[in-house]
Amino acid sequence: MKKSSFKLLLAVASFTAISYLPACKSKGTSDNNADSAAAQLPDTTVMTDQPAAPGGPVNISPDDSLNNNLKDATKDFPGVTATANNGEVTLTGTITRDKLPQLMQHVNSLHPKKVNNNLTIK
């Protein structure tokens, strides 16, 4: 008796699932249908294109410009030497922990490709 009631329950559940699955099928809406449906709704904005990536393209400064500007950026930090090669800035020397964020901010404002921090913190 239990096997037959289980089979009946399974059959009813299968039939119910099969009959509802076609209702979930996509109707094949296109952008035109979405636009016309949205136009009927008040205060609706339809975006058809993806927004541009924030920030835009990244500008990497050339080595000559970086080397010239690094001299100015590191003049207030005695014991720190900065060099640029292929857009990468390498920092060497010693610095106190409280001045490190200020130095990094100055160096990053020059738009290097990468900053290699080889500094020793006192």
BAKEZA-616720 format. One line per 5 residues: number of its first residue (from 1); their letters; for each residue x, y, z of C-alpha. Coordinates in pm, whole numbers, m for minus. Each point is the difference from the previous one (the first is absolute). Layout:
N
NUM) A) X/Y/Z  ...
***
This chain:
122
1) MKKSS) 0/0/0  280/242/88  183/m69/m328  m306/70/m211  m82/324/187
6) FKLLL) 363/112/m40  m15/m74/m372  m328/190/m29  147/298/188  310/m5/m222
11) AVASF) m217/m15/m315  m213/295/116  311/204/88  158/m77/m338  m317/92/m188
16) TAISY) m30/326/193  362/94/m66  m27/m83/m370  m316/203/m41  152/311/165
21) LPACK) 340/m4/m172  m124/139/m334  m147/295/192  352/95/111  131/2/m355
26) SKGTS) 122/337/m125  m234/169/m244  297/122/m208  m27/367/89  213/228/m206
31) DNNAD) 137/345/80  m290/155/m190  m254/m173/222  190/106/310  19/360/m122
36) SAAAQ) m371/16/m80  m96/m159/331  225/242/189  m140/295/m194  m345/m83/137
41) LPDTT) 122/22/359  36/345/158  344/117/116  186/m284/m169  347/30/m148
46) VMTDQ) 112/m253/m259  375/m51/m41  89/m176/m322  380/28/18  237/m97/278
51) PAAPG) 147/299/188  367/79/m60  256/m136/241  88/252/272  329/181/m23
56) GPVNI) 57/m44/m371  339/m98/m141  300/0/231  278/246/m82  351/m125/72
61) SPDDS) 267/265/10  321/m49/m204  326/m72/188  159/341/m69  m299/180/142
66) LNNNL) m18/m239/294  368/42/89  m26/380/m10  m316/6/210  132/m263/245
71) KDATK) 285/233/96  m256/262/100  m228/m253/172  278/m145/216  183/324/90
76) DFPGV) m189/23/334  93/m358/90  374/m24/75  131/m353/m24  m245/m101/m275
81) TATAN) 115/m65/m357  m244/m51/m286  76/m120/m353  m225/m73/m299  46/m277/m254
86) NGEVT) m264/m107/m256  m266/198/187  75/m174/330  124/206/295  235/m164/250
91) LTGTI) 32/158/343  309/m80/210  142/136/323  m150/62/343  m308/190/114
96) TRDKL) m206/41/316  m338/m171/15  m193/327/36  151/148/m323  m51/m309/m217
101) PQLMQ) m365/73/m97  90/354/m106  289/m125/m215  m216/m269/m162  m268/259/m78
106) HVNSL) 258/225/m170  144/m288/m202  m339/m139/m106  m111/345/m117  273/m22/m267
111) HPKKV) m192/m291/m165  264/m273/m12  m93/m344/m130  111/m157/329  174/101/323
116) NNNLT) 257/m241/145  36/91/366  341/m117/122  10/251/285  115/m85/351
121) IK) m230/144/265  176/143/305
***
